[in-house]
Amino acid sequence: MNSTTGNQLISVTPDELRFKFELEKQAFCDLKVLNNTEHNVAFKVKTTSPKKYFVRPNTGVIQPWDFCIIRVTLQAQQEYPPDMQSKDKFLLQSTIVGTINDVDELPPDTFNKDSGKTIEESKLRVLYVTNTSASEDEAMKGTAPKIDTNSILHQLKEERDAAAKQTVQLKQELDMLRKQRKRNNPGFSFTFAIVLGLIGLILGWFLKLSFGRSSPSTE
């Protein structure tokens, strides 16, 4: 997700921390923090699980209209969380400061709300992503997974060879049918000629008989 969350002082991209979760492996997520003002803005990152994450820098000063990249590292975990859901939360505080160029120059009460300063806060949730859910994410975004071209070419070649083999078999069967037809035709013609001859003889006999009966008597 590349959406942005922000307030009057800063904008944060993305608006949630997504980590590719794998056992016994670190994972990281980068946050882009943009200063939307003409003033120096100081920021501080807090989390509900400080032992679980490594944030650098966790405090800093951003010059007017400039930005800063914060890398949040998820330490290697020994077991999967229940239902792969995280209850961890991050809080990004920001406030306007004077002409300060180094984080060490920030007063101790910079992010103390009781000091009367205006402190804005951006809350970020944590999401764990597995290899399966990452693939589904790409599909939802319309990003097609990588295609194994070699496998596709191999499959097409097998289909082509099978079609060619089937064509040869059909041709052979057609040739056999033609040969059988040639062998059977002479017998069929001879039999047909005999039948026609018999029919002719029978018709001739009937005609002769008919003419014989219809002839006038000479007596």
C-alpha positions in Angstrom: 0.0 0.0 0.0 1.4 3.4 -1.0 -1.2 5.7 0.4 -0.1 8.6 2.6 -1.2 9.7 6.0 -0.3 13.1 7.4 -1.2 16.2 9.2 -0.4 19.9 8.8 3.3 19.5 9.6 4.4 16.2 7.9 3.2 13.5 5.5 4.1 9.8 6.0 4.2 7.2 3.2 3.0 4.5 3.4 0.3 4.8 6.0 1.0 1.4 7.5 4.1 -0.8 8.2 4.1 -4.0 6.2 6.7 -6.7 6.9 7.4 -9.8 4.9 7.3 -12.3 7.9 9.7 -15.2 7.9 10.8 -17.2 10.9 14.3 -16.4 12.1 14.8 -13.6 9.5 14.7 -9.9 9.8 12.3 -7.8 7.8 12.2 -4.1 7.2 9.9 -1.3 6.1 10.9 2.2 5.0 8.8 5.3 5.8 9.1 8.5 3.9 8.4 11.5 6.2 7.9 14.8 4.3 8.1 18.3 5.9 5.1 20.2 4.6 6.1 23.5 6.1 8.7 26.3 5.8 9.9 25.6 9.3 12.2 23.0 10.8 10.2 20.1 12.0 11.4 17.6 14.6 10.0 14.0 14.7 10.1 11.1 17.1 9.0 7.5 16.5 7.5 5.4 19.3 6.2 1.8 19.3 4.3 -0.4 21.7 7.0 -3.1 21.2 10.4 -1.4 21.5 12.3 -4.7 21.9 10.8 -6.2 18.8 11.7 -3.3 16.4 14.8 -1.4 15.5 14.1 2.2 14.3 16.7 4.4 12.6 16.6 7.3 13.0 14.0 7.3 15.7 14.4 11.0 16.3 15.4 13.7 13.8 15.0 17.2 12.4 13.7 17.7 8.8 14.5 20.9 7.0 11.7 23.0 5.3 10.1 21.1 2.4 12.6 18.3 2.8 12.1 14.7 3.7 13.6 11.9 5.7 13.6 8.1 5.3 13.0 6.1 8.4 13.9 2.4 8.3 11.9 0.1 10.7 13.4 -3.3 11.2 11.5 -6.3 12.6 13.9 -8.4 14.5 14.1 -12.2 13.7 11.2 -14.0 15.4 11.2 -17.6 16.6 7.5 -18.3 16.2 4.5 -17.2 14.2 2.0 -14.8 15.8 -1.6 -16.0 16.3 -3.4 -15.9 12.9 -0.5 -13.9 11.5 -2.0 -10.8 13.1 0.1 -8.1 14.8 -1.2 -5.9 17.6 1.9 -3.7 17.5 1.4 0.1 16.9 3.7 2.9 15.9 3.3 6.6 16.8 5.1 9.4 14.9 5.2 12.7 16.7 6.2 16.0 15.1 6.6 19.6 16.2 8.1 22.8 14.9 11.5 23.7 16.3 13.9 26.6 15.9 17.1 26.7 13.9 18.3 23.3 14.9 20.5 21.3 12.6 21.3 18.3 14.8 19.1 16.0 16.8 21.5 16.4 19.8 20.5 20.0 20.0 16.8 19.2 20.7 15.6 20.2 24.2 14.6 17.3 26.4 11.0 18.5 26.5 10.6 18.8 22.8 7.9 16.2 22.6 6.4 16.9 26.0 2.8 18.0 25.6 2.8 19.7 29.0 5.3 22.2 27.6 2.6 24.0 25.7 3.9 23.2 22.3 1.7 21.9 19.4 2.6 18.3 18.9 1.0 16.4 16.1 0.7 12.6 16.0 0.4 10.0 13.2 -0.6 6.5 14.1 0.6 3.6 12.1 -0.5 -0.1 12.3 1.6 -3.1 11.6 0.8 -5.8 9.0 2.6 -9.1 8.5 2.7 -10.4 5.0 3.6 -14.0 4.0 4.7 -15.2 0.5 1.2 -16.3 -0.3 -0.5 -13.1 0.7 2.2 -11.1 -1.2 1.3 -13.0 -4.4 -2.4 -12.3 -3.8 -1.6 -8.7 -3.2 0.1 -8.5 -6.6 -2.8 -10.1 -8.3 -5.2 -7.6 -6.7 -3.1 -4.8 -7.9 -3.1 -6.2 -11.4 0.6 -7.0 -11.3 1.0 -10.4 -13.0 3.5 -12.8 -11.5 6.6 -13.8 -13.4 5.9 -16.2 -16.2 8.2 -19.2 -16.8 8.8 -18.9 -20.5 10.7 -22.1 -20.9 7.9 -24.1 -19.4 5.3 -22.5 -21.8 7.5 -23.2 -24.8 8.0 -26.8 -23.8 4.3 -27.3 -23.3 3.5 -25.7 -26.7 6.1 -28.0 -28.4 4.6 -31.1 -26.8 1.1 -30.0 -28.0 2.5 -29.4 -31.6 4.2 -32.8 -31.7 1.0 -34.5 -30.5 -1.0 -32.7 -33.2 1.5 -33.7 -35.9 1.4 -37.4 -34.8 -2.4 -37.4 -34.8 -2.4 -35.9 -38.4 0.0 -38.7 -39.6 -2.3 -41.4 -38.0 -5.4 -39.9 -39.7 -3.6 -39.8 -43.1 -2.6 -43.5 -42.7 -6.2 -44.5 -41.8 -7.5 -42.5 -44.8 -5.0 -44.3 -47.2 -6.2 -47.7 -45.8 -9.8 -46.8 -46.5 -9.0 -45.7 -50.0 -7.2 -49.0 -50.7 -10.1 -51.0 -49.3 -12.5 -49.1 -51.5 -10.4 -49.8 -54.6 -10.3 -53.5 -53.7 -14.0 -53.7 -53.1 -15.2 -51.7 -56.1 -14.6 -54.5 -58.8 -16.6 -57.1 -56.9 -19.4 -54.6 -56.4 -19.5 -53.7 -60.1 -19.6 -57.3 -61.3 -22.4 -58.2 -58.9 -24.3 -55.1 -59.9 -23.9 -56.1 -63.6 -25.3 -59.6 -62.9 -28.2 -58.2 -61.0 -29.0 -55.8 -63.9 -28.7 -58.6 -66.4 -31.2 -60.8 -64.5 -33.6 -57.9 -64.2 -33.3 -57.3 -67.9 -34.0 -61.0 -68.7 -37.0 -61.0 -66.3 -38.4 -57.8 -67.9 -37.8 -59.2 -71.4 -39.7 -62.4 -70.5 -42.6 -60.5 -69.1 -42.8 -58.2 -72.1 -42.6 -61.2 -74.4 -45.4 -62.9 -72.4 -47.5 -59.8 -72.5 -47.1 -59.3 -76.2 -47.9 -63.0 -76.8 -51.2 -62.7 -75.0 -52.3 -59.5 -76.6 -51.6 -60.7 -80.3 -54.9 -61.1 -82.3 -56.1 -64.6 -83.3 -55.8 -65.7 -87.0 -58.8 -68.1 -86.8 
